[in-house]
Amino acid sequence: MSPEPKALRAWSGEFGDRYTERNTASADAVRGRARVWAEVLSKMEGDAPGSAIEVGPNLGLNLRGIPAVSDMELWAIEPNATARAKIVEDGVLPAERVFEGFGHDIPMADKAVDLAFTTGVLIHVDPSLLDATMREIHRVAAKYVFCAEYFSPKPEAVPYRGEADLLFKNDFGGLYLDMFPDLVLVDYGFFWKRTTVMDDSTWWLFRKV
């Protein structure tokens, strides 16, 4: 039996706690996410999602910013207990819409939500679980799949806070298109940290057909 990937232990444990403590839901950060989602949602004009799940929201910056630009029903799945508690305590989501777990095992039915998405999360998924994670995201999405991640034209492991095996760049948009013939690219682009208050990242939006 193969050992549990390091990333699973890290993000659900003390390493994930420290990440949560370093991050704050500042007004600027939340406004930045609202700007991000205003841009993304503009690409869905005429068929806006009525519901969404974020895989790996941590404190829920996206979940805090989205309500400024959309009234969609929001869900989350997050492995870190400290982060989940913060989401609930701050009134971002009710406890029944915050699942404990990782993206490779989402406790929802097929096509349960209109949109399933990640921002800066696929980069932290161990390569042994990336395929399963993307398949779960695709499975629960009825209409749209979205991700914003660090880009590399080929798989690239990068040291993260002095640790190996916790950050992996890739062409995640290309992987989605190669894996799922029913996905069509709606648009893609780049989020600049200076205007979004989130890490510089490439984003892709796909529509299920």
N, CA, C and O of each residue as an XYZ file, in Angstrom:
836
protein
N       0.855     -1.194      0.000
C       0.000      0.000      0.000
C       0.891      1.244      0.000
O       1.800      1.353      0.824
N       0.636      2.187     -0.922
C       1.481      3.372     -1.036
C       1.221      4.319      0.129
O       0.095      4.383      0.624
N       2.246      5.065      0.584
C       2.063      5.991      1.709
C       1.157      7.150      1.325
O       1.030      7.497      0.151
N       0.529      7.742      2.336
C      -0.335      8.901      2.102
C       0.503     10.068      1.597
O       1.551     10.361      2.174
N       0.070     10.740      0.537
C       0.833     11.892      0.042
C       1.063     12.944      1.131
O       0.190     13.203      1.959
N       2.230     13.528      1.110
C       2.606     14.536      2.098
C       1.599     15.689      2.147
O       1.293     16.209      3.220
N       1.088     16.082      0.977
C       0.186     17.225      0.920
C      -1.081     17.010      1.741
O      -1.607     17.960      2.320
N      -1.575     15.784      1.800
C      -2.791     15.524      2.575
C      -2.555     15.794      4.050
O      -3.379     16.427      4.710
N      -1.435     15.318      4.565
C      -1.111     15.541      5.974
C      -0.851     17.026      6.242
O      -1.275     17.573      7.261
N      -0.147     17.661      5.309
C       0.258     19.055      5.521
C      -0.946     19.990      5.598
O      -1.070     20.769      6.543
N      -1.832     19.913      4.608
C      -2.906     20.899      4.531
C      -3.998     20.663      5.564
O      -4.684     21.606      5.958
N      -4.172     19.433      6.006
C      -5.173     19.174      7.036
C      -4.619     19.361      8.446
O      -5.378     19.381      9.415
N      -3.298     19.498      8.565
C      -2.657     19.586      9.867
C      -2.082     20.947     10.199
O      -2.625     21.977      9.800
N      -0.959     20.945     10.947
C      -0.371     22.190     11.446
C       0.129     23.098     10.327
O       0.051     24.320     10.446
N       0.640     22.519      9.245
C       1.095     23.345      8.120
C      -0.075     24.161      7.569
O       0.068     25.346      7.268
N      -1.231     23.513      7.443
C      -2.425     24.219      6.998
C      -2.916     25.242      8.004
O      -3.417     26.302      7.628
N      -2.770     24.923      9.293
C      -3.134     25.899     10.329
C      -2.295     27.168     10.196
O      -2.817     28.280     10.283
N      -1.000     26.991      9.985
C      -0.109     28.159      9.859
C      -0.458     28.978      8.617
O      -0.400     30.207      8.644
N      -0.818     28.303      7.539
C      -1.243     29.003      6.321
C      -2.480     29.859      6.624
O      -2.558     31.017      6.215
N      -3.428     29.281      7.334
C      -4.647     30.000      7.677
C      -4.335     31.209      8.553
O      -4.919     32.277      8.369
N      -3.425     31.046      9.495
C      -3.057     32.143     10.395
C      -2.361     33.278      9.650
O      -2.517     34.445     10.011
N      -1.594     32.942      8.610
C      -0.877     33.978      7.840
C      -1.826     34.817      6.995
O      -1.535     35.976      6.698
N      -2.953     34.242      6.609
C      -3.875     34.921      5.712
C      -4.968     35.643      6.503
O      -5.389     35.190      7.567
N      -5.405     36.753      5.967
C      -6.472     37.513      6.604
C      -7.510     37.902      5.560
O      -7.181     38.148      4.399
N      -8.737     37.953      5.978
C      -9.819     38.364      5.086
C      -9.964     39.882      5.159
O     -10.984     40.401      5.613
N      -8.935     40.577      4.707
C      -8.964     42.039      4.741
C      -9.981     42.570      3.738
O     -10.363     41.878      2.794
N     -10.409     43.804      3.958
C     -11.377     44.419      3.046
C     -10.811     44.503      1.630
O     -11.533     44.283      0.658
N      -9.513     44.823      1.512
C      -8.895     44.914      0.185
C      -8.877     43.552     -0.509
O      -9.141     43.459     -1.707
N      -8.568     42.500      0.243
C      -8.524     41.156     -0.342
C      -9.903     40.726     -0.820
O     -10.034     40.150     -1.900
N     -10.923     41.001     -0.031
C     -12.284     40.617     -0.418
C     -12.746     41.423     -1.626
O     -13.362     40.876     -2.541
N     -12.451     42.725     -1.631
C     -12.810     43.549     -2.796
C     -12.090     43.052     -4.044
O     -12.656     43.050     -5.137
N     -10.829     42.628     -3.874
C     -10.088     42.097     -5.011
C     -10.749     40.862     -5.586
O     -10.832     40.716     -6.806
N     -11.225     39.964     -4.722
C     -11.925     38.765     -5.206
C     -13.246     39.125     -5.876
O     -13.645     38.478     -6.844
N     -13.920     40.142     -5.374
C     -15.156     40.585     -6.022
C     -14.864     41.066     -7.438
O     -15.633     40.785     -8.357
N     -13.758     41.790     -7.622
C     -13.383     42.247     -8.963
C     -13.080     41.061     -9.865
O     -13.487     41.034    -11.026
N     -12.360     40.077     -9.326
C     -12.041     38.865    -10.071
C     -13.319     38.184    -10.553
O     -13.432     37.818    -11.723
N     -14.276     38.019     -9.649
C     -15.485     37.290    -10.005
C     -16.428     38.100    -10.884
O     -17.199     37.520    -11.648
N     -16.384     39.403    -10.797
C     -17.147     40.218    -11.736
C     -16.660     39.956    -13.161
O     -17.459     39.866    -14.093
N     -15.339     39.835    -13.317
C     -14.780     39.552    -14.638
C     -15.158     38.151    -15.109
O     -15.572     37.971    -16.254
N     -15.019     37.161    -14.233
C     -15.331     35.778    -14.616
C     -16.807     35.634    -14.965
O     -17.157     35.030    -15.980
N     -17.665     36.188    -14.124
C     -19.103     36.054    -14.355
C     -19.556     36.778    -15.617
O     -20.561     36.403    -16.222
N     -18.828     37.805    -16.014
C     -19.178     38.508    -17.261
C     -19.035     37.586    -18.466
O     -19.668     37.812    -19.497
N     -18.212     36.556    -18.346
C     -18.027     35.594    -19.434
C     -19.192     34.608    -19.522
O     -19.311     33.873    -20.502
N     -20.052     34.592    -18.498
C     -21.192     33.676    -18.460
C     -22.501     34.427    -18.679
O     -23.569     33.920    -18.335
N     -22.431     35.607    -19.236
C     -23.610     36.448    -19.414
C     -24.708     35.685    -20.158
O     -24.469     35.085    -21.207
N     -25.912     35.722    -19.592
C     -27.033     35.012    -20.197
C     -27.234     33.621    -19.637
O     -28.290     33.025    -19.850
N     -26.255     33.086    -18.930
C     -26.378     31.757    -18.328
C     -25.545     31.696    -17.052
O     -24.696     30.820    -16.885
N     -25.804     32.637    -16.165
C     -25.027     32.722    -14.929
C     -25.313     31.533    -14.031
O     -26.446     31.052    -14.000
N     -24.320     31.044    -13.299
C     -24.542     29.918    -12.400
C     -25.399     30.310    -11.206
O     -25.286     31.416    -10.677
N     -26.261     29.380    -10.790
C     -27.083     29.624     -9.619
C     -26.496     29.034     -8.359
O     -26.970     29.311     -7.257
N     -25.438     28.200     -8.520
C     -24.803     27.556     -7.375
C     -23.367     27.223     -7.729
O     -23.027     27.068     -8.902
N     -22.515     27.112     -6.697
C     -21.101     26.822     -6.938
C     -20.488     26.172     -5.710
O     -20.931     26.400     -4.584
N     -19.467     25.361     -5.939
C     -18.650     24.839     -4.851
C     -17.201     25.226     -5.099
O     -16.684     25.081     -6.206
N     -16.552     25.726     -4.043
C     -15.119     25.981     -4.111
C     -14.388     24.845     -3.422
O     -14.699     24.487     -2.286
N     -13.427     24.291     -4.112
C     -12.584     23.241     -3.562
C     -11.351     23.902     -2.954
O     -10.555     24.517     -3.663
N     -11.201     23.772     -1.644
C     -10.043     24.349     -0.957
C     -10.110     25.846     -0.768
O      -9.198     26.544     -1.212
N     -11.148     26.381     -0.130
C     -11.282     27.839     -0.002
C     -10.436     28.466      1.088
O     -10.277     29.686      1.105
N      -9.883     27.667      2.008
C      -9.215     28.178      3.193
C     -10.158     29.141      3.919
O     -11.262     28.736      4.285
N      -9.767     30.397      4.140
C     -10.621     31.335      4.865
C     -11.859     31.746      4.086
O     -12.790     32.322      4.648
N     -11.870     31.449      2.789
C     -13.038     31.769      1.984
C     -13.035     33.155      1.383
O     -14.077     33.809      1.350
N     -11.886     33.627      0.903
C     -11.853     34.958      0.292
C     -12.775     35.044     -0.919
O     -13.475     36.040     -1.095
N     -12.779     34.006     -1.753
C     -13.699     34.006     -2.893
C     -15.146     33.980     -2.417
O     -15.999     34.694     -2.943
N     -15.408     33.151     -1.419
C     -16.766     33.014     -0.898
C     -17.251     34.302     -0.246
O     -18.455     34.551     -0.183
N     -16.333     35.112      0.235
C     -16.681     36.411      0.815
C     -16.873     37.468     -0.274
O     -17.675     38.389     -0.118
N     -16.124     37.329     -1.390
C     -16.201     38.326     -2.446
C     -17.329     38.110     -3.432
O     -17.885     39.075     -3.956
N     -17.677     36.862     -3.693
C     -18.698     36.550     -4.702
C     -20.050     37.201     -4.398
O     -20.678     37.711     -5.326
N     -20.533     37.210     -3.148
C     -21.849     37.804     -2.903
C     -21.981     39.268     -3.316
O     -23.098     39.762     -3.477
N     -20.870     39.963     -3.490
C     -20.940     41.357     -3.944
C     -21.347     41.454     -5.412
O     -21.798     42.504     -5.871
N     -21.185     40.346     -6.147
C     -21.464     40.392     -7.592
C     -22.431     39.307     -8.053
O     -22.797     39.270     -9.228
N     -22.853     38.419     -7.144
C     -23.755     37.326     -7.514
C     -24.507     36.832     -6.290
O     -24.002     36.889     -5.168
N     -25.721     36.345     -6.521
C     -26.501     35.769     -5.424
C     -26.530     34.251     -5.498
O     -27.429     33.627     -4.934
N     -25.556     33.638     -6.189
C     -25.531     32.183     -6.298
C     -25.354     31.535     -4.923
O     -24.731     32.108     -4.029
N     -25.910     30.337     -4.772
C     -25.742     29.567     -3.541
C     -24.346     28.958     -3.535
O     -23.920     28.354     -4.519
N     -23.635     29.121     -2.418
C     -22.232     28.726     -2.357
C     -22.018     27.550     -1.397
O     -22.670     27.442     -0.358
N     -21.085     26.675     -1.781
C     -20.680     25.518     -0.999
C     -19.154     25.484     -0.970
O     -18.493     26.170     -1.749
N     -18.602     24.676     -0.058
C     -17.147     24.570      0.027
C     -16.760     23.196      0.547
O     -17.508     22.562      1.290
N     -15.576     22.748      0.142
C     -14.957     21.575      0.746
C     -13.526     21.945      1.101
O     -12.751     22.355      0.237
N     -13.180     21.800      2.373
C     -11.908     22.294      2.904
C     -11.341     21.277      3.897
O     -12.059     20.828      4.790
N     -10.058     20.906      3.755
C      -9.490     19.896      4.651
C      -9.076     20.408      6.022
O      -8.964     19.623      6.964
N      -8.847     21.709      6.149
C      -8.286     22.232      7.392
C      -9.385     22.677      8.358
O     -10.219     23.515      8.016
N      -9.379     22.115      9.554
C     -10.431     22.398     10.526
C     -10.437     23.860     10.965
O     -11.505     24.438     11.167
N      -9.256     24.466     11.114
C      -9.175     25.874     11.520
C      -9.836     26.763     10.481
O     -10.581     27.681     10.823
N      -9.563     26.488      9.213
C     -10.150     27.285      8.138
C     -11.659     27.081      8.058
O     -12.408     28.041      7.879
N     -12.105     25.837      8.190
C     -13.554     25.575      8.154
C     -14.265     26.326      9.272
O     -15.316     26.930      9.059
N     -13.677     26.280     10.471
C     -14.288     26.965     11.605
C     -14.394     28.464     11.354
O     -15.390     29.089     11.718
N     -13.373     29.037     10.734
C     -13.370     30.473     10.459
C     -14.480     30.843      9.474
O     -15.149     31.863      9.636
N     -14.667     30.014      8.462
C     -15.731     30.261      7.481
C     -17.093     30.290      8.158
O     -17.917     31.162      7.880
N     -17.322     29.337      9.042
C     -18.614     29.244      9.717
C     -18.767     30.345     10.763
O     -19.811     30.992     10.836
N     -17.726     30.561     11.577
C     -17.794     31.567     12.649
C     -18.007     32.974     12.090
O     -18.688     33.795     12.705
N     -17.427     33.246     10.931
C     -17.565     34.570     10.320
C     -18.866     34.723      9.542
O     -19.131     35.785      8.978
N     -19.678     33.673      9.508
C     -20.953     33.755      8.805
C     -20.838     33.744      7.300
O     -21.760     34.168      6.603
N     -19.713     33.262      6.784
C     -19.525     33.209      5.326
C     -20.455     32.166      4.724
O     -21.133     32.429      3.731
N     -20.485     30.976      5.331
C     -21.378     29.894      4.917
C     -21.908     29.199      6.160
O     -21.237     29.177      7.192
N     -23.106     28.631      6.075
C     -23.583     27.803      7.187
C     -22.810     26.494      7.231
O     -22.299     26.041      6.207
N     -22.721     25.891      8.393
C     -21.907     24.688      8.575
C     -22.314     23.560      7.636
O     -21.465     22.782      7.201
N     -23.597     23.462      7.321
C     -24.056     22.362      6.477
C     -23.612     22.501      5.015
O     -23.759     21.568      4.225
N     -23.077     23.655      4.667
C     -22.573     23.821      3.299
C     -21.044     23.883      3.249
O     -20.466     24.299      2.245
N     -20.401     23.468      4.332
C     -18.939     23.403      4.387
C     -18.541     21.962      4.697
O     -18.672     21.500      5.830
N     -18.060     21.268      3.686
C     -17.671     19.871      3.857
C     -16.222     19.761      4.328
O     -15.380     20.588      3.978
N     -15.948     18.743      5.113
C     -14.579     18.403      5.464
C     -14.029     17.450      4.407
O     -14.665     16.449      4.079
N     -12.844     17.761      3.874
C     -12.255     16.830      2.928
C     -11.441     17.501      1.850
O     -11.224     18.712      1.857
N     -10.993     16.668      0.915
C     -10.175     17.108     -0.214
C     -10.956     16.957     -1.517
O     -11.997     16.302     -1.570
N     -10.427     17.575     -2.552
C     -11.129     17.600     -3.825
C     -11.230     16.275     -4.540
O     -12.045     16.133     -5.452
N     -10.420     15.291     -4.153
C     -10.516     14.002     -4.850
C     -11.683     13.162     -4.355
O     -11.902     12.060     -4.857
N     -12.445     13.667     -3.371
C     -13.604     12.943     -2.857
C     -14.638     13.954     -2.369
O     -14.709     14.247     -1.176
N     -15.434     14.482     -3.288
C     -16.414     15.515     -2.966
C     -17.767     14.856     -2.682
O     -18.298     14.161     -3.547
N     -18.329     15.056     -1.498
C     -19.577     14.390     -1.134
C     -20.808     15.067     -1.711
O     -21.677     15.534     -0.975
N     -20.872     15.114     -3.035
C     -22.019     15.691     -3.733
C     -22.387     14.786     -4.902
O     -21.560     14.017     -5.393
N     -23.632     14.888     -5.338
C     -24.088     14.108     -6.484
C     -23.507     14.658     -7.783
O     -22.998     15.779     -7.818
N     -23.585     13.877     -8.832
C     -23.186     14.341    -10.160
C     -23.982     15.601    -10.516
O     -25.190     15.666    -10.286
N     -23.294     16.596    -11.078
C     -23.919     17.840    -11.532
C     -24.724     18.518    -10.423
O     -25.787     19.087    -10.675
N     -24.213     18.453     -9.204
C     -24.930     19.006     -8.052
C     -24.954     20.535     -8.054
O     -25.892     21.142     -7.536
N     -23.931     21.154     -8.632
C     -23.845     22.620     -8.675
C     -23.560     23.056    -10.108
O     -23.039     22.282    -10.911
N     -23.900     24.284    -10.414
C     -23.659     24.790    -11.764
C     -22.174     24.995    -12.045
O     -21.716     24.793    -13.170
N     -21.424     25.398    -11.018
C     -20.015     25.759    -11.174
C     -19.189     25.089    -10.085
O     -19.566     25.108     -8.913
N     -18.064     24.497    -10.469
C     -17.091     23.986     -9.499
C     -15.751     24.631     -9.818
O     -15.369     24.721    -10.984
N     -15.020     25.088     -8.774
C     -13.818     25.855     -9.065
C     -12.740     25.734     -7.997
O     -12.995     25.345     -6.857
N     -11.519     26.085     -8.415
C     -10.372     26.210     -7.520
C      -9.641     27.500     -7.839
O      -9.645     27.962     -8.980
N      -9.012     28.080     -6.826
C      -8.058     29.172     -7.047
C      -6.838     28.885     -6.174
O      -6.918     28.935     -4.947
N      -5.717     28.587     -6.812
C      -4.493     28.297     -6.087
C      -4.570     27.040     -5.257
O      -4.022     26.983     -4.157
N      -5.252     26.023     -5.779
C      -5.421     24.774     -5.037
C      -4.880     23.571     -5.817
O      -4.223     22.709     -5.234
N      -5.145     23.504     -7.110
C      -4.611     22.389     -7.902
C      -3.086     22.342     -7.821
O      -2.490     21.270     -7.926
N      -2.457     23.500     -7.633
C      -0.996     23.535     -7.518
C      -0.501     22.808     -6.268
O       0.660     22.407     -6.199
N      -1.379     22.641     -5.287
C      -0.988     21.986     -4.041
C      -1.468     20.531     -3.954
O      -1.310     19.882     -2.920
N      -2.046     20.033     -5.033
C      -2.521     18.649     -5.056
C      -1.376     17.739     -5.497
O      -0.753     17.974     -6.532
N      -1.104     16.701     -4.705
C      -0.063     15.747     -5.084
C      -0.378     15.166     -6.462
O      -1.532     14.836     -6.738
N       0.630     15.034     -7.333
C       0.381     14.509     -8.684
C      -0.353     13.168     -8.699
O      -1.075     12.871     -9.651
N      -0.178     12.365     -7.666
C      -0.865     11.077     -7.617
C      -2.373     11.222     -7.441
O      -3.123     10.279     -7.693
N      -2.824     12.414     -7.004
C      -4.245     12.653     -6.780
C      -4.833     13.706     -7.713
O      -6.026     14.002     -7.640
N      -4.009     14.270     -8.585
C      -4.487     15.358     -9.441
C      -5.591     14.878    -10.386
O      -6.616     15.546    -10.527
N      -5.393     13.741    -11.024
C      -6.390     13.218    -11.953
C      -7.737     13.018    -11.244
O      -8.779     13.433    -11.752
N      -7.706     12.383    -10.071
C      -8.945     12.134     -9.326
C      -9.600     13.438     -8.893
O     -10.826     13.547     -8.910
N      -8.803     14.423     -8.505
C      -9.345     15.715     -8.076
C     -10.046     16.423     -9.225
O     -11.157     16.929     -9.064
N      -9.401     16.460    -10.378
C     -10.008     17.128    -11.527
C     -11.264     16.391    -11.994
O     -12.226     17.017    -12.438
N     -11.253     15.081    -11.894
C     -12.442     14.307    -12.281
C     -13.614     14.573    -11.338
O     -14.761     14.644    -11.780
N     -13.335     14.720    -10.053
C     -14.396     15.040     -9.108
C     -14.958     16.438     -9.364
O     -16.173     16.632     -9.334
N     -14.093     17.399     -9.613
C     -14.541     18.761     -9.916
C     -15.429     18.747    -11.150
O     -16.496     19.361    -11.161
N     -14.991     18.050    -12.184
C     -15.772     17.928    -13.410
C     -17.104     17.219    -13.141
O     -18.134     17.612    -13.689
N     -17.090     16.194    -12.316
C     -18.288     15.386    -12.053
C     -19.402     16.190    -11.392
O     -20.565     16.066    -11.775
N     -19.056     17.018    -10.398
C     -20.097     17.720     -9.642
C     -20.574     18.989    -10.344
O     -21.577     19.574     -9.935
N     -19.879     19.420    -11.388
C     -20.242     20.643    -12.106
C     -21.261     20.336    -13.204
O     -21.031     19.465    -14.043
N     -22.371     21.043    -13.195
C     -23.388     20.857    -14.229
C     -23.111     21.711    -15.465
O     -23.418     21.307    -16.586
N     -22.527     22.897    -15.255
C     -22.347     23.822    -16.376
C     -20.903     24.278    -16.578
O     -20.386     24.234    -17.694
N     -20.251     24.718    -15.491
C     -18.962     25.377    -15.635
C     -17.889     24.775    -14.716
O     -18.170     24.323    -13.606
N     -16.666     24.786    -15.218
C     -15.480     24.468    -14.424
C     -14.523     25.650    -14.559
O     -14.274     26.133    -15.664
N     -13.990     26.108    -13.433
C     -13.087     27.259    -13.435
C     -11.887     26.951    -12.555
O     -12.019     26.320    -11.507
N     -10.711     27.405    -12.992
C      -9.545     27.341    -12.110
C      -8.621     28.514    -12.393
O      -8.531     29.000    -13.521
N      -7.939     28.956    -11.350
C      -6.908     29.991    -11.446
C      -5.704     29.457    -10.681
O      -5.767     29.273     -9.465
N      -4.604     29.207    -11.394
C      -3.471     28.502    -10.808
C      -2.153     29.041    -11.376
O      -2.147     29.741    -12.388
N      -1.041     28.710    -10.719
C       0.276     29.021    -11.273
C       0.481     28.173    -12.526
O       0.194     26.976    -12.527
N       0.974     28.794    -13.582
C       1.114     28.110    -14.863
C       2.539     27.667    -15.148
O       3.500     28.373    -14.841
N       2.658     26.504    -15.731
C       3.902     26.031    -16.342
C       3.513     25.176    -17.538
O       2.557     24.407    -17.441
N       4.222     25.280    -18.673
C       3.867     24.476    -19.842
C       4.101     22.984    -19.641
O       3.624     22.169    -20.430
N       4.831     22.626    -18.595
C       5.052     21.218    -18.278
C       5.035     21.056    -16.765
O       5.254     22.035    -16.051
N       4.783     19.857    -16.251
C       4.758     19.661    -14.793
C       6.061     20.105    -14.150
O       7.148     19.762    -14.614
N       5.936     20.875    -13.074
C       7.124     21.429    -12.421
C       6.904     21.475    -10.911
O       5.999     22.158    -10.432
N       7.722     20.758    -10.172
C       7.658     20.802     -8.710
C       8.507     21.969     -8.218
O       9.643     22.151     -8.654
N       7.944     22.756     -7.306
C       8.605     23.969     -6.815
C       8.646     23.919     -5.286
O       7.625     23.631     -4.661
N       9.815     24.197     -4.659
C       9.845     24.253     -3.194
C       8.866     25.298     -2.683
O       8.729     26.371     -3.269
N       8.191     24.982     -1.597
C       7.182     25.884     -1.039
C       7.440     26.043      0.454
O       7.305     25.091      1.222
N       7.812     27.252      0.855
C       8.138     27.541      2.257
C       9.132     26.529      2.822
O       8.988     26.043      3.944
N      10.140     26.229      2.011
C      11.206     25.341      2.431
C      10.858     23.871      2.386
O      11.646     23.039      2.839
N       9.687     23.525      1.847
C       9.230     22.140      1.803
C       9.143     21.652      0.361
O       8.766     22.404     -0.538
N       9.491     20.401      0.153
C       9.302     19.766     -1.150
C       7.950     19.059     -1.190
O       7.350     18.789     -0.150
N       7.479     18.764     -2.396
C       6.258     17.974     -2.610
C       4.991     18.640     -2.102
O       4.046     17.967     -1.690
N       4.977     19.991     -2.133
C       3.772     20.701     -1.718
C       3.287     21.713     -2.751
O       2.217     22.296     -2.578
N       4.051     21.934     -3.823
C       3.610     22.865     -4.860
C       4.047     22.353     -6.222
O       5.218     22.048     -6.445
N       3.074     22.265     -7.134
C       3.327     21.688     -8.454
C       2.658     22.556     -9.521
O       1.431     22.583     -9.620
N       3.452     23.257    -10.309
C       2.905     24.038    -11.420
C       2.573     23.114    -12.584
O       3.134     22.026    -12.708
N       1.650     23.564    -13.438
C       1.277     22.761    -14.595
C       0.431     23.616    -15.537
O       0.063     24.744    -15.210
N       0.131     23.064    -16.703
C      -0.835     23.672    -17.616
C      -2.192     23.045    -17.298
O      -2.640     22.131    -17.990
N      -2.832     23.538    -16.258
C      -4.065     22.927    -15.781
C      -5.200     23.079    -16.793
O      -6.055     22.201    -16.909
N      -5.206     24.180    -17.515
C      -6.217     24.335    -18.553
C      -6.074     23.281    -19.637
O      -7.062     22.696    -20.079
N      -4.861     23.046    -20.055
C      -4.616     22.007    -21.042
C      -5.012     20.633    -20.534
O      -5.554     19.819    -21.282
N      -4.741     20.375    -19.257
C      -5.118     19.082    -18.676
C      -6.635     18.899    -18.699
O      -7.123     17.824    -19.049
N      -7.378     19.931    -18.333
C      -8.838     19.824    -18.360
C      -9.333     19.506    -19.775
O     -10.176     18.627    -19.955
N      -8.817     20.210    -20.763
C      -9.272     19.969    -22.134
C      -8.887     18.581    -22.623
O      -9.658     17.942    -23.338
N      -7.704     18.107    -22.247
C      -7.266     16.775    -22.669
C      -8.068     15.671    -21.989
O      -8.305     14.619    -22.583
N      -8.484     15.905    -20.750
C      -9.179     14.873    -19.988
C     -10.658     14.772    -20.299
O     -11.240     13.690    -20.224
N     -11.277     15.908    -20.651
C     -12.736     15.935    -20.749
C     -13.200     16.485    -22.097
O     -13.197     17.699    -22.300
N     -13.593     15.615    -23.009
C     -14.040     16.057    -24.333
C     -15.289     16.930    -24.302
O     -15.572     17.636    -25.270
N     -16.046     16.890    -23.193
C     -17.271     17.688    -23.124
C     -17.023     19.107    -22.619
O     -17.976     19.868    -22.453
N     -15.771     19.481    -22.370
C     -15.456     20.835    -21.946
C     -15.042     21.691    -23.138
O     -14.239     21.276    -23.974
N     -15.602     22.884    -23.197
C     -15.247     23.871    -24.216
C     -14.688     25.099    -23.507
O     -15.256     25.558    -22.516
N     -13.589     25.626    -24.005
C     -12.991     26.817    -23.405
C     -13.876     28.031    -23.670
O     -14.165     28.359    -24.821
N     -14.303     28.692    -22.599
C     -15.053     29.937    -22.716
C     -14.085     31.109    -22.845
O     -14.230     31.958    -23.725
N     -13.090     31.141    -21.950
C     -12.090     32.210    -21.992
C     -10.966     31.857    -21.026
O     -11.087     30.942    -20.211
N      -9.876     32.601    -21.137
C      -8.757     32.439    -20.220
C      -8.075     33.787    -20.084
O      -8.306     34.693    -20.886
N      -7.230     33.918    -19.060
C      -6.563     35.195    -18.870
C      -5.597     35.133    -17.713
O      -5.161     34.058    -17.298
N      -5.266     36.311    -17.193
C      -4.267     36.424    -16.132
C      -4.771     37.375    -15.067
O      -5.226     38.478    -15.371
N      -4.691     36.947    -13.815
C      -5.012     37.822    -12.691
C      -3.715     38.395    -12.137
O      -2.813     37.656    -11.742
N      -3.635     39.706    -12.115
C      -2.439     40.415    -11.670
C      -2.597     40.768    -10.199
O      -3.582     41.390     -9.802
N      -1.625     40.368     -9.397
C      -1.716     40.567     -7.950
C      -1.934     42.026     -7.583
O      -2.622     42.326     -6.607
N      -1.363     42.918     -8.344
C      -1.455     44.344     -8.005
C      -2.898     44.855     -8.017
O      -3.227     45.797     -7.296
N      -3.755     44.242     -8.828
C      -5.143     44.710     -8.913
C      -6.141     43.750     -8.280
O      -7.274     44.140     -7.993
N      -5.741     42.507     -8.058
C      -6.682     41.524     -7.522
C      -6.393     41.148     -6.072
O      -7.232     40.520     -5.426
N      -5.240     41.514     -5.554
C      -4.815     41.155     -4.203
C      -4.838     39.630     -4.026
O      -5.101     39.125     -2.935
N      -4.558     38.915     -5.110
C      -4.356     37.480     -5.036
C      -3.112     37.166     -5.847
O      -2.694     37.981     -6.669
N      -2.518     36.014     -5.639
C      -1.278     35.695     -6.333
C      -1.452     35.749     -7.845
O      -2.494     35.364     -8.375
N      -0.413     36.235     -8.538
C      -0.428     36.237     -9.992
C      -0.758     34.827    -10.486
O      -0.077     33.867    -10.123
N      -1.784     34.702    -11.302
C      -2.187     33.359    -11.730
C      -2.893     33.407    -13.079
O      -3.512     34.404    -13.452
N      -2.779     32.307    -13.784
C      -3.495     32.121    -15.047
C      -4.845     31.492    -14.743
O      -4.941     30.590    -13.911
N      -5.896     31.969    -15.421
C      -7.224     31.392    -15.187
C      -7.833     30.846    -16.477
O      -7.550     31.305    -17.583
N      -8.674     29.851    -16.273
C      -9.405     29.228    -17.389
C     -10.850     29.020    -16.966
O     -11.117     28.628    -15.830
N     -11.780     29.281    -17.872
C     -13.198     29.004    -17.657
C     -13.681     28.073    -18.758
O     -13.505     28.351    -19.944
N     -14.295     26.961    -18.352
C     -14.797     25.967    -19.299
C     -16.309     25.805    -19.138
O     -16.850     25.942    -18.041
N     -16.976     25.510    -20.254
C     -18.401     25.215    -20.266
C     -18.592     23.761    -20.645
O     -17.954     23.265    -21.573
N     -19.469     23.078    -19.928
C     -19.815     21.694    -20.267
C     -20.846     21.700    -21.399
O     -21.824     22.447    -21.352
N     -20.623     20.874    -22.401
C     -21.573     20.777    -23.507
C     -22.001     19.323    -23.689
O     -22.803     19.021    -24.573
